[in-house]
Amino acid sequence: MNGKNLVESHFNPDDAVLRQVVPAGEPWLGELKKGQTLRILDLEGNQAADTIFYSLANPQAEKYSAIETVRNQGNVYLTTGSELCSNEGNVMLTITADTCGRHDTLGGACSAESNQMRYALDKKPMHSCRDSFLRAIQDSRYGLTKRDIVHNINFFMNVPLTPEGGLSFEDGISSPGKYVEMRAEMDVIVLVSNCPQLNNPCNAYNPTPIEMIVWE
């Protein structure tokens, strides 16, 4: 990924049909209609936005697939031009603008169990992205359950592959005002955990808000 992938948007936030700030550590659940564009804005920099997409028509059956997405584009990182694919091989969204340059598909979402295993026994009770996902869907009208929490995208997160084929969590490459923008190619449900992680550099050890912006 290089400077060729850095593409600014032509959309004006003043023309948006929705603008909503998501506080640090909180979830966001919403719908995006086919043809609408969503911007996820990193307000203060180095924040990780863990995100899953579901087909609005059949969310239990069709949802974002990291495997299909990576295989389709032949790259483990996402940026301008990347097509986000479902487990049925359909394109759900296309990234149309990106001022950050690279987004992670492999690192997954933090959970109570991973906090304990990666960091320390006393980290298990800490809030996590998996907790946020479950909080968001438990009272929703979509019928989603914990078995529908699939592998997610980590927008703005920097998880380089090591020469041995492993993963490392590094300082973020985003900064205040960076964003990623995507156009819905079908009606989708968007589920976001604005990551509360305090144990690795993905949020610069300081979770901060993001903003969700939608245009027709």
Secondary structure as the mmCIF struct_conf table of DSSP 4:
data_model
#
loop_
_struct_conf.conf_type_id
_struct_conf.id
_struct_conf.beg_label_comp_id
_struct_conf.beg_label_asym_id
_struct_conf.beg_label_seq_id
_struct_conf.end_label_comp_id
_struct_conf.end_label_asym_id
_struct_conf.end_label_seq_id
HELX_RH_3T_P HELX_RH_3T_P1 GLY A 3 ASN A 5
STRN STRN1 VAL A 7 VAL A 7
HELX_RH_3T_P HELX_RH_3T_P2 PRO A 13 ASP A 15
BEND BEND1 VAL A 17 VAL A 17
STRN STRN2 LEU A 18 VAL A 22
TURN_TY1_P TURN_TY1_P1 ALA A 24 GLY A 25
STRN STRN3 PRO A 27 LEU A 32
TURN_TY1_P TURN_TY1_P2 LYS A 34 GLY A 35
STRN STRN4 THR A 37 ASP A 42
BEND BEND2 LEU A 43 ASN A 46
STRN STRN5 ALA A 49 SER A 55
BEND BEND3 LEU A 56 ALA A 57
TURN_TY1_P TURN_TY1_P3 PRO A 59 ALA A 61
STRN STRN6 LYS A 63 TYR A 64
HELX_RH_AL_P HELX_RH_AL_P1 ALA A 66 GLN A 73
TURN_TY1_P TURN_TY1_P4 GLY A 74 GLY A 74
BEND BEND4 VAL A 76 VAL A 76
STRN STRN7 TYR A 77 LEU A 78
TURN_TY1_P TURN_TY1_P5 THR A 80 GLY A 81
STRN STRN8 GLU A 83 CYS A 85
STRN STRN9 SER A 86 SER A 86
TURN_TY1_P TURN_TY1_P6 ASN A 87 GLU A 88
BEND BEND5 GLY A 89 GLY A 89
STRN STRN10 VAL A 91 ASP A 98
BEND BEND6 THR A 99 CYS A 100
STRN STRN11 HIS A 103 ASP A 104
BEND BEND7 THR A 105 GLY A 107
HELX_RH_AL_P HELX_RH_AL_P2 ALA A 112 ARG A 118
TURN_TY1_P TURN_TY1_P7 TYR A 119 TYR A 119
HELX_RH_3T_P HELX_RH_3T_P3 LEU A 121 LYS A 123
TURN_TY1_P TURN_TY1_P8 LYS A 124 PRO A 125
BEND BEND8 MET A 126 MET A 126
HELX_RH_AL_P HELX_RH_AL_P3 CYS A 129 GLN A 138
TURN_TY1_P TURN_TY1_P9 ASP A 139 ASP A 139
BEND BEND9 SER A 140 TYR A 142
HELX_RH_3T_P HELX_RH_3T_P4 LYS A 146 ASP A 148
STRN STRN12 ILE A 153 PHE A 155
TURN_TY1_P TURN_TY1_P10 PHE A 156 PHE A 156
HELX_LH_PP_P HELX_LH_PP_P1 PRO A 160 PRO A 160
STRN STRN13 LEU A 161 LEU A 161
HELX_LH_PP_P HELX_LH_PP_P2 THR A 162 THR A 162
TURN_TY1_P TURN_TY1_P11 PRO A 163 GLU A 164
BEND BEND10 GLY A 165 GLY A 165
STRN STRN14 LEU A 167 LEU A 167
BEND BEND11 ILE A 173 ILE A 173
TURN_TY1_P TURN_TY1_P12 PRO A 176 GLY A 177
STRN STRN15 LYS A 178 ALA A 184
BEND BEND12 GLU A 185 MET A 186
STRN STRN16 VAL A 188 ASN A 194
BEND BEND13 ASN A 199 ASN A 200
HELX_RH_3T_P HELX_RH_3T_P5 PRO A 201 ASN A 203
TURN_TY1_P TURN_TY1_P13 ALA A 204 TYR A 205
BEND BEND14 ASN A 206 ASN A 206
STRN STRN17 ILE A 210 TRP A 215
#
